[in-house]
Amino acid sequence: MNKVILMALFAATAASAFSAIVKQHVPDRLDKIRLINRAAADKNHVLIVNVGEAIPAEDWGDVVTYAASRLQINAWTNSTDKIDLAAYALCPVKGRQDFGDKAKVCVFIINDPNVANITSAPGCWCAINLCNIKRDNPDRQTLRDRYAKMILKGLAYGCGAGVSLEPMCSLFYGGITLDGMDKTGIMITPTVYFPMLEVLKSVGGTEMLTPGIEE
């Protein structure tokens, strides 16, 4: 196996073990967090869209930035009042028509009791539904952490990945319940992450794999 891949696996595994000890939370300040750079929009990217303020504006910036910082991918954000999921199902690349050709994969954050928890066309788009994560009236920190985990789920499913066997992964199968979700980390572990990268590379080339920065 390529030495670079082995080193990446080792680093990610070490990070996973460390995360099992140190509980992760969305911070109130982003001083030590990698910000989403405006340059990301000019390269092929994954677009994370807040639909109808499914995540309130006061939390959106912190939550989406923290979630995106957990992955080495080129991500950009946007917002819209509503989307027509039926139209997206009929035209999987509609996201590029609506948000520009650089938006190779779209992750829609929605809050709709009439829609499934996860609706996805892997490699094109995913709609991740937040309608059930508030039903136990969580405190603010728990809710912000859940938002971030749901964004990571949307990123994974939208980029062709799936359920994880690793308890600290946001995609852990036990996280289907709210109690189970709260026990997971805000992270995507290697067995989910590396297949995502391969899908992203096939969809939008290697520039999808590096966060955009201004030169």
N, C-alpha and C positions, 0 to 999 in steps of 0.2 A: 504494500500500500504506500502511496505517496507520503513522504515525510511531512509535508506541509499539512496534509489531511490528518495524519496521526497527531501532530502537534495541536491542531485545532480541536480534535476530539478530546485530547488530554485536557486542554484548557477549559473546554466547555464542561467536561465531566467534573473537573475540580470546582468550577463555578457552581455547578449543580449541588455538589456536596456542601459547599460553603453556604449556599442559599438555604439548605436544610437546617442550618444552625441559626443564621441571621434572617429573621422574618423581614420580607420586603413590603414596603408601603409606598404609595405615591406620595412624594414629598410636597410640602406646602411651598417650597422654593426650589427653583431649578438651577441654582448656582453651580452644582456639580454634575448636572445632567447635560448630555450632548443635545443641543438644540436642533430643530429642523431648519436647515438653511434654505434660503430663497432659491439658491442654485439648484435644489432638488427638482423644482418644477420644470427646468429646462432640459432635463435628461429623462430617459425612460424611467418610470417610477410606479410604485404602488400608491394609489390615491385612497386616503381614508376620509370618508365623507360623513359629516354629522347631519343627519336628516331630521328636519323639524326640531332641532335642539333636543334630540333624544338624550344627549348629555348636555346639561345646562351650560350656558356660555361661561359662567364663572368657574366651571371645572374643566371644560373642554381642553383649553390650552395646556394645563398641567398634565392632564390624564393622557392625552394623545401624544404629547412630547415624551413623557416617561415611557409609555408603551413602545413607541417607535425606537427609543434609545436602547431598548433591550436587544435589538436585532441590528446586524450589519447589512441593512438593505437601504435602497434609496426610496424614501417615503415622503410624500407631500400630503397636504390636507386641504379640505374644502368643506363647504356647507351648502345645503339646498333645502328648500321648504318641503319637498316631497319627491318621491321617485315612483315610477310605475314598474313594479317587479315583473308583471306579466309581459311588458314590452322588453324587459331585459332577458326574460326567459326565451323569447322568440328571436332575440338578436343579442347573443352573448357579448359581442364587441360594442354594444351600444354605449358603454362607458367612454370609449374613445371618441364617439360622436358627440357626446354631451359635455365632456370635460377636456377634450383635446387628445390628439393622437399619442402624446407622451404618457397618458394615463393607461398603462398597459393592463393593470389589474385594479379593480375598484373594490373597496371594502365599505359597505354602507352600514352605518350604525343607526338602527331604527328603533322605534318604540310603538309597536302595533299589536294589540291583543288578537287580531284576526290573521296574523301571519305566523308561520312556523318559527321556531327558535333560531334555526339556521337554514338559509336557502342559498344554494351556491351553484355556480358553473365554474369548477376549478380551472384556474389558469386565466379566467376572465373577470369574475366578480363573486362577491359573497355579501349577503345581507345578514347581519347578526342582530338579533332582536333582544332588547333590554327589558321587555315588558314584565318579566317575572323576577328580576333581581332586586326589586324594591319591596316585594310583598311581605317581608318580615320586618319592615321598618328598620333597616340597619342604620348604625351611626354613620356620620359623614366619612370617616376614614375607611370603614369597611365598604361603603358604597363606591368611593373613588377607586379603591383597590379592585373591586368587582368590575368597574368600568374598564380598567386597564386590562384585566384578564380577558374580558369579552372582546376587546379590540385585538388582542393577540390571537384569540380563537378565530376571529374573522380573517386576520392575516393568514393564519395557517390554512384554513379551509379554502380561502380564495386562491392561495398559491399551491393548491394540490396536496397538502398534507392532511393528516387526520389525527385520530385519537392516540394518546400516549399511554404507556404502561408505567411511566415514571411519576411518582406522587408529587414531585415539586413542579412539574410542568403544568402550565395553564390548560393544556389539552388532556390532562389526566382523566381517565374514564370515570374515576370517582368524583370528579368535579361537576357531574351532571346535576347534583343537588347543591343547594346553597351552602349547607354546612361543609360539604366536600369541597366546593369551590374555595371557601375561605381558608382551607388547609393547604391549598396549592400555592406555589410561588407565582410571581409576576415574571414569567420567563418561558421560553420555548427551548426544550432540551435537545441534544444533538440528533436523536433518532427521528425527531420531527423536523428539526431545522435544516439538516443537510438535504433531504428530499425537496424541501421548499426552494432551496437555492437552485437546484437543478431545473425545477419548473420555471422559476423566474428567469434563469439564463436562457432557457429555450423560448420564452415569451418575449423578452426584451433585451437580450444580450447581457454582457458582463457589467454594463453600467447600472443595471438593476441591483447589483450586489454591493455597491459602495455608496454610502450617504453622500449626497452632493454637497460640495463646498465651493465658495467663491474663490476664484483664482486671483 
